Amino acid sequence: MKNEPTLSGLLPSDFSKTIDGEKVSLCVLTNKSGSEMTVTNYGATIVSLMVPDKDGKMTDVVLGYSSLDDYISKEKFYYGAVCGRYANRIANGRFTLDGVLYDQLAVNNGPNHLHGGIKGFDAVAWDMLQKDNQTVELTYISEDGEEGFPGKIATIITYSLTDDNELVIDYKAMSTQPTVLNLTNHSYFNLSGAGDTSVYDHQLMINADYYLPTDATSIPFGLPAVVENTPMDFRTPYPIGERIDDNFEQLIFGAGYDHTYIINRKHNGMNLAARCSSPKTGIVMDVLTTQPGVQLYTGNWLTGNHPGKSGNSYPRRSAVCFETQHYPDSPNKPEYPSCVLRPGEMFKQQTVYKFSLT
C-alpha cells in the first residue's frame, strides 16, 4: 500500500509494525458512495469510518487513535476492537463448565473479569486478508488455556462496507473443547463526528422492553427489569443526555448508561436493536443483529487525557457504544441464553451498522 493519507487523515506507515512476530498494518475499505473504513489487524480494530452527513461532507463517526503505538501505549478503552474471548464481565473471574471450575481468569475490572483479560482479542495481531475493496477477513487462533479459558478456538471476523453504507460484521468461531465465548465490536460512535465533545443531543431508540439491572460492580443480578417508567426506557426516542444523571440507582452504579438491553426479537435472524441520530449532521445509524442483547455504554469512563485522531480530545460521554452480544456473566447464570461453544459447533453471529440521513 502506498503511504498516502486516508480520507480520515491516517497514514498507513503509522500502523506498520511487527508484534509477537506478526505483521500489523492498516487496511482501507471503500464503497461506491465514497464512504471509507480503515481497519488494523491489531485487535481487529476499526480505526475510522467516514460516512456522508446531510451536507454531503464525509464525517468520521468512530473514535480512535492515529497510530498503532497509541493503541499499544495509551489508555485502553477498546476503541473499535473486537473483545473476546468473553466480551463484557464474568463475576470474580471464574465459572464452572461441565462440572469443571475455571478460576484463573484475569480480574481486571474491580472484582471481575472484563473483555477477555489482560491480553484479550483486542491486544493481539490477527491474520488479515483483504478480499476486495469492500471486504476484509481477520483470523485469530487462541490456544487452549489462553487467558484461563479452555479449548483452542479459531475465530474469523469479516468486515464489509456495502454500497448501501452498511458496516456488516460477521463472527465465526470453532473450539476443540467445550468453552464459553462472547464476541463483540467495541466501536465508540459520535454521529456528529469523532471529536465532538458530547453525545447528549443524540436521539436514541432501543428496541427493548427489558434490561438487566446490575450490582455496583456491573454484574447483572435477579430477573430482567422492565424499562417502562424508568430513565432506561428508549422505546421511543430520547436525547441520550436528557435523563442520564437522574437519581436512579442503575445510572448511579454505571456512572451513566452501561447496561445490557434484551432485544425484542421477532424472529431468529436479524432484528433491530437500536437507532441513533445526530441533529447536527443528520446522520442516522441503525443497529441490527442476530445477538440476544446490546450493551448501551455512554463513554462514562473516557477521560480526554490523550489525543485521538486529528488531535481530538475524547472527554467523558463524548461517544456511545452499541455492543451487540450475549449477556454479561452468562457462564455463571444458566437461566441466560447459553454462551457455551462445543466441539463440532459453529459460533455464528452478525451485526450491521447501517448509516442513512434524516
Secondary structure, DSSP 8 states (H G I E B T S, - for coil): ------TTS--GGGG-EEETTEEE-EEEEE-TTS-EEEEETBTTEEEEEEEE-TTS-EEE-B---SSHHHHHHS----TT-EE-SB-SEEGGG-EEETTEEE------BTTBEETTSTT-GGGSB-EEEEEETTEEEEEEEE-TTGGG--S-EEEEEEEEE-TTSEEEEEEEEEESS-EE-B-EE---B-TT-TT-S--TT-EEEE--SEE--B-TTS-B-SS-EE-TTSTT--SS-EETTSSTTSS-HHHHHHTS-EEEEE---SSSS-EEEEEEE-TTT-EEEEEEESSSEEEEE--TT----S--GGG----TTS-BEEEEES-TTGGG-TTS---EE-TT--EEEEEEEEEEE-
